[in-house]
């Protein structure tokens, strides 16, 4: 058990190689403010190699994870270094430590990863997370974009897909006249799960077609059937060059299921009610014929 007060503070902060300078508990916004500085080694000047000296320590306030039920702020007193050699043109520079926070971020690294998981995996709204942290909406949203973009762009994020679903969603109403802006959700509706793969703008054929074109041919060949509504634009991505030959025959299946023996496409739609709930009639597309 740790009994040293300084070390206990460092453990509570949860950051490596930092000195806890103090805790401010008298701010009017009820936030706990922790002041820290890095215990980094003295760097050498990039221009001449001379050991640098500290010019000043500008404080940078960052949104941190809540502390004992209260909003928390981490004030990082960064080291601004300069070269002591007056003949050197290197000037001054500010030390960075991505373990504390990314360069230019308004939130600590730990808090940024946490809000990305809360919004992306737990499905919480940005506004809800912002209220819990005691910060504004844009701070949380910027962190979700910064930490979530590498995850979305990871080529390994989308695995093999056996069944693909397309559906339109009213994204927002924009401008003075509240013009409807639509998007298309591309969903993996394979047996046993339903997972959103991506969202593309609009409800035309261009978005899904471009998305499918960007996927490898082997990946497209592995899709056995799809689920989509009766709109013409959604039919084109699945019957044109976006899907490699042989093309998928289209079959309309109404909400009153036929009495004849079911094809695998019928079974696919019937076993995925969440994928067909948007409309009472769906198109099921199956490779090799329905």
ZIQUIKA-V616351 format. One record per residue. N is the residue number from 0. SS is DSSP state (H for helix, E for strand, L for the rest). D_CENTER is the distance of its C-alpha to the mean C-alpha in Angstrom with 1 decimal. Layout:
n-><N,N>
ss-><SS,SS>
d_center-><D_CENTER,D_CENTER>
This chain:
n-><0,1,2,3,4,5,6,7,8,9,10,11,12,13,14,15,16,17,18,19,20,21,22,23,24,25,26,27,28,29,30,31,32,33,34,35,36,37,38,39,40,41,42,43,44,45,46,47,48,49,50,51,52,53,54,55,56,57,58,59,60,61,62,63,64,65,66,67,68,69,70,71,72,73,74,75,76,77,78,79,80,81,82,83,84,85,86,87,88,89,90,91,92,93,94,95,96,97,98,99,100,101,102,103,104,105,106,107,108,109,110,111,112,113,114,115,116,117,118,119,120,121,122,123,124,125,126,127,128,129,130,131,132,133,134,135,136,137,138,139,140,141,142,143,144,145,146,147,148,149,150,151,152,153,154,155,156,157,158,159,160,161,162,163,164,165,166,167,168,169,170,171,172,173,174,175,176,177,178,179,180,181,182,183,184,185,186,187,188,189,190,191,192,193,194,195,196,197,198,199,200,201,202,203,204,205,206,207,208,209,210,211,212,213,214,215,216,217,218,219,220,221,222,223,224,225,226,227,228,229,230,231,232,233,234,235,236,237,238,239,240,241,242,243,244,245,246,247,248,249,250,251,252,253,254,255,256,257,258,259,260,261,262,263,264,265,266,267,268,269,270,271,272,273,274,275,276,277,278,279,280,281,282,283,284,285,286,287,288,289>
ss-><L,L,L,L,H,H,H,H,H,H,H,H,H,L,L,L,L,E,E,E,E,E,E,E,L,L,L,L,L,L,L,E,E,E,E,E,E,E,L,L,L,L,L,E,L,L,L,L,L,L,E,L,E,E,E,E,L,L,E,E,E,E,E,E,E,E,E,L,L,E,E,E,E,E,E,E,E,L,L,E,E,E,L,L,L,L,L,L,L,L,L,E,E,E,L,L,L,L,L,L,L,L,L,L,L,L,E,L,H,H,H,H,H,H,H,H,H,H,H,H,L,L,L,L,L,H,H,H,H,H,H,H,H,L,L,L,H,H,H,H,H,H,H,H,H,H,H,H,H,H,H,H,H,L,H,H,H,L,L,L,L,L,E,E,E,E,E,E,E,E,E,E,E,E,L,L,L,L,E,E,E,E,E,E,E,E,E,E,L,L,L,L,L,L,E,E,E,E,E,E,E,L,L,L,H,H,H,H,H,H,H,H,H,L,L,L,H,H,H,H,H,L,L,L,E,E,E,E,L,L,L,H,H,H,H,H,H,H,H,L,L,L,L,L,L,L,L,L,E,E,E,E,E,L,L,L,L,L,L,L,L,L,L,H,H,H,H,H,H,H,L,L,H,H,H,H,L,L,L,L,L,E,E,E,E,E,L,L,L,L>
d_center-><38.0,37.2,39.7,39.2,37.7,35.9,34.3,33.4,31.5,29.7,28.7,27.4,25.3,23.9,23.7,25.7,28.6,28.8,31.7,31.4,33.6,33.7,32.3,32.7,33.2,35.0,32.4,32.8,29.1,29.6,27.0,27.8,27.8,28.0,29.3,28.7,29.5,28.8,31.5,31.0,33.9,35.7,34.5,36.8,37.1,35.4,38.4,41.3,40.2,41.8,40.3,38.3,39.1,37.0,37.5,35.7,32.9,30.8,28.8,25.0,23.7,20.2,18.6,18.7,18.4,21.2,24.5,26.9,25.7,25.7,23.1,23.2,23.2,23.6,25.9,25.8,29.1,28.3,31.1,32.1,34.3,37.1,39.7,43.2,44.9,45.9,46.6,43.0,40.8,37.4,37.2,34.7,31.1,28.6,27.4,23.8,22.3,18.6,19.3,19.9,17.4,16.0,18.5,18.3,15.7,16.8,15.5,16.4,14.5,15.0,13.9,10.7,9.8,11.2,9.5,6.0,8.0,10.0,7.9,5.9,9.1,11.8,11.2,12.5,12.6,11.7,15.5,16.3,14.3,15.8,19.2,19.0,18.3,20.8,18.9,18.1,15.3,14.3,14.0,11.3,9.4,9.9,8.7,5.2,5.4,7.4,6.0,2.5,5.2,7.7,6.4,6.4,9.5,11.1,14.3,14.8,11.9,14.3,17.6,20.9,21.1,24.4,23.9,21.7,21.4,20.9,21.1,20.9,19.4,20.5,17.4,19.4,22.9,23.2,26.0,29.5,30.3,27.1,26.6,24.5,21.4,20.4,17.6,17.8,15.8,16.3,16.7,18.1,21.1,22.8,25.2,24.1,20.5,18.4,14.8,12.7,12.3,11.3,12.4,15.0,17.1,20.6,22.6,24.8,25.2,23.8,20.0,20.4,23.1,21.2,18.3,20.9,22.8,20.0,20.1,23.0,26.2,26.5,23.3,24.7,28.0,26.7,25.8,28.9,28.3,26.0,25.8,25.8,27.8,31.0,29.7,31.2,28.1,26.3,29.4,29.6,26.5,27.9,31.5,31.3,30.5,26.8,28.0,30.5,34.0,35.3,33.7,32.8,35.6,34.5,35.8,35.8,35.8,36.7,35.9,39.5,39.2,42.2,44.8,45.1,43.4,39.7,38.0,34.9,33.0,34.5,33.5,29.9,29.7,31.7,29.5,26.3,27.1,23.6,23.2,26.4,26.4,25.5,29.0,32.2,32.7,30.4,31.0,30.7,30.9,32.3,33.1,36.9,38.0,38.0>
